[in-house]
Amino acid sequence: MTPNPTPLRQQIDEIDHQIFDLLRHRLNIVRQVAEYKRAQGLPTNDRKREREILTRVTNSLGDDLGDYGRAIYRTMFDVSKLYEAKLVCENYPLYQRIQQMVTQHPQPFPRCASVALLNADDSYAVAAAERLFEVPDIMPMQNSESLYKAVSQGLCKYALIQIEDSTQGTAGPVYDQLTTYQLTIIRSVRIKIDQQGNYTRFICVSSNGTIYPGADRTTIMMVIQNKPGSLYSVLSKFNVIGANLIRLESRPLASRDFQIGFYFDIEASIYDSKFTSLLCELQDMSEDFHYFGTYNEII
């Protein structure tokens, strides 16, 4: 005879209430630890401490339940570190940089501007420039190096660069150049190229980091530890704060032997402190990290 699950579910509910109280108490202690670390200038992550706890979980639960217990505790670590980062993120240079761009209250996106294009004969590139600017002053460039230099040296205010299309994927080396020349994405635009829904995506970049009102897309690159669960740990953090991961791509890094860079396009409000603290936490857990900008995309 199959047992009635109702009494068992009632027991689970009672245990859940105990867990709620313990979780509230644990996060309160996490807050106190974060305040102490902030006062002492100590790093947020303590991997030695995490290993010690996971060892206790394994010893307490045994081989049968140890895998499940470690998975639960790793998620708890991720949530705790996100909460801790939110409390101390104002100390991060990245947080300060973003807040400075957000609070500058820039003028609306310009209607007229000088724009460098790699191929001024490309009808799609010209169409993208005309979608972004009512009157673009197009400056044709002979090669990609002159394009990036034109913006970084102030010869023109913006450059428009093809970054992606729906058939060939993303032009990954563009991100290397943005890093080299310290350029920031301030807007992107998609141009339809046929009737089957194919498109080409361009990014507009500038040497002056600017976040225009309403910006809701952020692009970052991370190099994370090459071990099981590292990428899952990153992805779980997006879920915690409800951020929408639009794109995830990986590619080998020319500057690092046998290392992979993960590129993320994230849809979330940059005005939400949970999201900016998430960016700081991701930077903290990365072996290398780059913030490419927060912007709107025109479709």
VENDAMO-V174680 format. One record per residue. N is the residue number from 1. PHI is phi in degrees with one decimal (999 if undefined). BURIAL is I if it has 9 or more other C-alpha atoms within 8 Angstrom, else O. Layout:
n->(N N)
phi->(PHI PHI)
burial->(BURIAL BURIAL)
This chain:
n->(1 2 3 4 5 6 7 8 9 10 11 12 13 14 15 16 17 18 19 20 21 22 23 24 25 26 27 28 29 30 31 32 33 34 35 36 37 38 39 40 41 42 43 44 45 46 47 48 49 50 51 52 53 54 55 56 57 58 59 60 61 62 63 64 65 66 67 68 69 70 71 72 73 74 75 76 77 78 79 80 81 82 83 84 85 86 87 88 89 90 91 92 93 94 95 96 97 98 99 100 101 102 103 104 105 106 107 108 109 110 111 112 113 114 115 116 117 118 119 120 121 122 123 124 125 126 127 128 129 130 131 132 133 134 135 136 137 138 139 140 141 142 143 144 145 146 147 148 149 150 151 152 153 154 155 156 157 158 159 160 161 162 163 164 165 166 167 168 169 170 171 172 173 174 175 176 177 178 179 180 181 182 183 184 185 186 187 188 189 190 191 192 193 194 195 196 197 198 199 200 201 202 203 204 205 206 207 208 209 210 211 212 213 214 215 216 217 218 219 220 221 222 223 224 225 226 227 228 229 230 231 232 233 234 235 236 237 238 239 240 241 242 243 244 245 246 247 248 249 250 251 252 253 254 255 256 257 258 259 260 261 262 263 264 265 266 267 268 269 270 271 272 273 274 275 276 277 278 279 280 281 282 283 284 285 286 287 288 289 290 291 292 293 294 295 296 297 298 299)
phi->(999 -73.6 -69.4 -70.4 -75.6 -59.1 -60.3 -67.8 -65.9 -63.1 -64.0 -62.5 -60.4 -64.5 -65.2 -59.9 -62.1 -65.4 -63.8 -57.9 -64.0 -68.1 -66.3 -59.8 -66.4 -63.9 -67.2 -64.2 -69.1 -57.2 -60.6 -65.0 -63.8 -62.1 -63.9 -66.5 -61.5 -64.2 -67.7 -95.0 69.0 -92.0 -67.5 -72.7 -82.0 -135.6 -68.0 -61.8 -62.3 -63.3 -61.9 -62.3 -67.3 -63.2 -64.4 -64.1 -60.3 -62.2 -66.7 -78.2 -96.1 79.0 -66.3 -67.3 -107.2 -60.1 -60.3 -69.1 -64.1 -65.1 -62.4 -63.4 -71.5 -63.7 -63.6 -63.8 -60.3 -60.7 -65.2 -63.1 -69.0 -64.1 -63.1 -65.9 -62.5 -62.2 -80.6 -119.8 -65.3 -64.9 -83.9 -82.5 -57.7 -63.1 -61.1 -63.8 -64.0 -64.5 -62.1 -63.9 -67.4 -69.0 -88.0 -72.1 49.9 -67.1 -65.8 -56.3 -54.1 -64.6 -84.0 -127.3 -167.1 -82.7 -131.1 -85.4 -124.6 -71.1 -131.7 -70.1 -87.4 -74.9 -64.3 -70.9 -64.4 -64.6 -62.4 -64.6 -61.9 -74.6 -72.9 -82.1 -124.0 -64.9 -132.0 -79.6 -93.9 -79.8 -112.4 -71.4 -119.6 -82.4 -150.8 -66.2 -62.8 -66.6 -63.2 -68.4 -65.6 -59.0 -79.8 -64.8 -94.9 81.6 -70.8 -145.4 -81.8 -133.8 -132.7 -112.4 -129.4 -71.6 -113.9 -163.8 -139.8 -74.7 -105.1 -109.1 84.2 -93.1 -84.3 -54.9 -58.4 -57.6 -65.1 -62.0 -69.4 -61.7 -67.9 -60.4 -96.3 55.6 -105.0 -121.2 -75.1 -116.3 -167.6 -138.3 -147.6 -108.6 -117.7 -72.7 -114.3 -162.6 -85.8 -93.3 88.4 -71.0 -147.0 -121.2 -111.2 -117.4 -114.2 -103.3 -120.9 -144.4 -81.7 -102.0 -64.4 -137.1 -114.7 -82.4 -53.0 86.4 -59.0 -136.9 -126.0 -126.3 -116.7 -136.2 -128.5 -132.8 -112.8 -115.2 -62.1 -85.6 -152.3 -56.5 90.7 -64.9 -68.5 -59.1 -60.9 -67.3 -63.3 -64.6 -68.9 -62.3 -65.2 -59.3 -97.0 77.8 -78.9 -97.8 -84.7 -80.8 -146.0 -134.4 -138.1 -122.7 -154.4 -63.6 -97.6 -63.9 -84.4 -135.3 -67.4 59.9 -119.1 -111.9 -99.6 -102.1 -109.9 -121.6 -107.4 -120.5 -100.0 -167.6 -76.3 -71.2 -85.6 -89.5 -62.3 -64.9 -73.8 -65.3 -69.9 -61.7 -60.0 -66.0 -66.3 -64.1 -63.1 -67.0 -92.4 -96.6 -76.4 -149.6 -148.8 -140.8 -100.2 -94.7 133.3 -124.5 -158.7 -101.9 -116.4 -98.0 -113.5)
burial->(O O O O O O O O O O O O O O O O O O O O O O O O O O I O O I I O O I I O I I O O O O O I O O O O O I O O O I O O I I O O I O O O O I I O I I O O I I I O I I I I I I I I I I I I I O O I O O I I O I O O I I O O O O O O O O I I I I I I I I I I O O O I I I I I I I O O I O O I O I I I I O O O O I I I I I I I O O O I I I I I I I I I I O O O O O O O O O O O I I I O I O I I I I I I I I I I I O O O O I I I I I I I I I I O I I I I O O I I I I I I I I I I O O O O O I O O I I O I I I I O O O I I I O O I O O O I I O O O O O O I I I I I I I I I I I O O O O I I I I O I I I I O O I O I I O O I I I I I I O O)
